[in-house]
Amino acid sequence: MDLVKSHLLLAVREEVELLREQIKELSERRAALERENGALRAVATPQQLARLQ
């Protein structure tokens, strides 16, 4: 039984690590997209911004 439990815990830990890495990558991507969005909004005309509403 301990072997099964150990195997299951290892599998869960590995999955958690993968999910943490995914979260990190997605957070970095979101931050980059927010910066890009801010830069684009800074150069957009009021008419272009109005179309986004």
Biotite code that builds the C-alpha atoms (Angstrom):
import biotite.structure as struc

atoms = struc.array([
    struc.Atom([0.000, 0.000, 0.000], chain_id="A", res_id=1, res_name="MET", atom_name="CA", element="C"),
    struc.Atom([2.855, 2.394, 0.798], chain_id="A", res_id=2, res_name="ASP", atom_name="CA", element="C"),
    struc.Atom([4.292, 1.815, -2.669], chain_id="A", res_id=3, res_name="LEU", atom_name="CA", element="C"),
    struc.Atom([0.995, 2.804, -4.290], chain_id="A", res_id=4, res_name="VAL", atom_name="CA", element="C"),
    struc.Atom([0.739, 5.863, -2.072], chain_id="A", res_id=5, res_name="LYS", atom_name="CA", element="C"),
    struc.Atom([4.315, 6.888, -2.843], chain_id="A", res_id=6, res_name="SER", atom_name="CA", element="C"),
    struc.Atom([3.764, 6.463, -6.562], chain_id="A", res_id=7, res_name="HIS", atom_name="CA", element="C"),
    struc.Atom([0.574, 8.497, -6.436], chain_id="A", res_id=8, res_name="LEU", atom_name="CA", element="C"),
    struc.Atom([2.227, 11.283, -4.430], chain_id="A", res_id=9, res_name="LEU", atom_name="CA", element="C"),
    struc.Atom([5.109, 11.421, -6.898], chain_id="A", res_id=10, res_name="LEU", atom_name="CA", element="C"),
    struc.Atom([2.703, 11.644, -9.828], chain_id="A", res_id=11, res_name="ALA", atom_name="CA", element="C"),
    struc.Atom([0.766, 14.429, -8.125], chain_id="A", res_id=12, res_name="VAL", atom_name="CA", element="C"),
    struc.Atom([3.954, 16.357, -7.314], chain_id="A", res_id=13, res_name="ARG", atom_name="CA", element="C"),
    struc.Atom([5.086, 16.104, -10.932], chain_id="A", res_id=14, res_name="GLU", atom_name="CA", element="C"),
    struc.Atom([1.715, 17.330, -12.159], chain_id="A", res_id=15, res_name="GLU", atom_name="CA", element="C"),
    struc.Atom([1.771, 20.229, -9.699], chain_id="A", res_id=16, res_name="VAL", atom_name="CA", element="C"),
    struc.Atom([5.223, 21.219, -10.931], chain_id="A", res_id=17, res_name="GLU", atom_name="CA", element="C"),
    struc.Atom([4.029, 21.148, -14.545], chain_id="A", res_id=18, res_name="LEU", atom_name="CA", element="C"),
    struc.Atom([1.018, 23.266, -13.663], chain_id="A", res_id=19, res_name="LEU", atom_name="CA", element="C"),
    struc.Atom([3.177, 25.779, -11.792], chain_id="A", res_id=20, res_name="ARG", atom_name="CA", element="C"),
    struc.Atom([5.410, 26.113, -14.848], chain_id="A", res_id=21, res_name="GLU", atom_name="CA", element="C"),
    struc.Atom([2.358, 26.605, -17.067], chain_id="A", res_id=22, res_name="GLN", atom_name="CA", element="C"),
    struc.Atom([1.032, 29.279, -14.717], chain_id="A", res_id=23, res_name="ILE", atom_name="CA", element="C"),
    struc.Atom([4.395, 31.056, -14.797], chain_id="A", res_id=24, res_name="LYS", atom_name="CA", element="C"),
    struc.Atom([4.533, 30.977, -18.608], chain_id="A", res_id=25, res_name="GLU", atom_name="CA", element="C"),
    struc.Atom([0.943, 32.177, -18.937], chain_id="A", res_id=26, res_name="LEU", atom_name="CA", element="C"),
    struc.Atom([1.536, 34.991, -16.450], chain_id="A", res_id=27, res_name="SER", atom_name="CA", element="C"),
    struc.Atom([4.591, 36.132, -18.399], chain_id="A", res_id=28, res_name="GLU", atom_name="CA", element="C"),
    struc.Atom([2.629, 35.974, -21.665], chain_id="A", res_id=29, res_name="ARG", atom_name="CA", element="C"),
    struc.Atom([-0.235, 37.961, -20.138], chain_id="A", res_id=30, res_name="ARG", atom_name="CA", element="C"),
    struc.Atom([2.164, 40.645, -18.914], chain_id="A", res_id=31, res_name="ALA", atom_name="CA", element="C"),
    struc.Atom([3.734, 40.907, -22.381], chain_id="A", res_id=32, res_name="ALA", atom_name="CA", element="C"),
    struc.Atom([0.310, 41.194, -23.999], chain_id="A", res_id=33, res_name="LEU", atom_name="CA", element="C"),
    struc.Atom([-0.723, 43.880, -21.507], chain_id="A", res_id=34, res_name="GLU", atom_name="CA", element="C"),
    struc.Atom([2.424, 45.871, -22.339], chain_id="A", res_id=35, res_name="ARG", atom_name="CA", element="C"),
    struc.Atom([1.751, 45.481, -26.048], chain_id="A", res_id=36, res_name="GLU", atom_name="CA", element="C"),
    struc.Atom([-1.869, 46.507, -25.553], chain_id="A", res_id=37, res_name="ASN", atom_name="CA", element="C"),
    struc.Atom([-0.782, 49.614, -23.650], chain_id="A", res_id=38, res_name="GLY", atom_name="CA", element="C"),
    struc.Atom([1.695, 50.564, -26.367], chain_id="A", res_id=39, res_name="ALA", atom_name="CA", element="C"),
    struc.Atom([-0.911, 50.109, -29.085], chain_id="A", res_id=40, res_name="LEU", atom_name="CA", element="C"),
    struc.Atom([-3.501, 52.125, -27.172], chain_id="A", res_id=41, res_name="ARG", atom_name="CA", element="C"),
    struc.Atom([-0.946, 54.900, -26.722], chain_id="A", res_id=42, res_name="ALA", atom_name="CA", element="C"),
    struc.Atom([-0.584, 55.349, -30.487], chain_id="A", res_id=43, res_name="VAL", atom_name="CA", element="C"),
    struc.Atom([-4.191, 54.641, -31.473], chain_id="A", res_id=44, res_name="ALA", atom_name="CA", element="C"),
    struc.Atom([-6.445, 57.466, -32.562], chain_id="A", res_id=45, res_name="THR", atom_name="CA", element="C"),
    struc.Atom([-9.562, 58.299, -30.529], chain_id="A", res_id=46, res_name="PRO", atom_name="CA", element="C"),
    struc.Atom([-11.679, 56.902, -33.375], chain_id="A", res_id=47, res_name="GLN", atom_name="CA", element="C"),
    struc.Atom([-9.831, 53.589, -33.259], chain_id="A", res_id=48, res_name="GLN", atom_name="CA", element="C"),
    struc.Atom([-10.238, 53.417, -29.495], chain_id="A", res_id=49, res_name="LEU", atom_name="CA", element="C"),
    struc.Atom([-13.949, 54.211, -29.809], chain_id="A", res_id=50, res_name="ALA", atom_name="CA", element="C"),
    struc.Atom([-14.373, 51.189, -32.102], chain_id="A", res_id=51, res_name="ARG", atom_name="CA", element="C"),
    struc.Atom([-12.999, 48.967, -29.331], chain_id="A", res_id=52, res_name="LEU", atom_name="CA", element="C"),
    struc.Atom([-15.786, 49.917, -26.959], chain_id="A", res_id=53, res_name="GLN", atom_name="CA", element="C"),
])
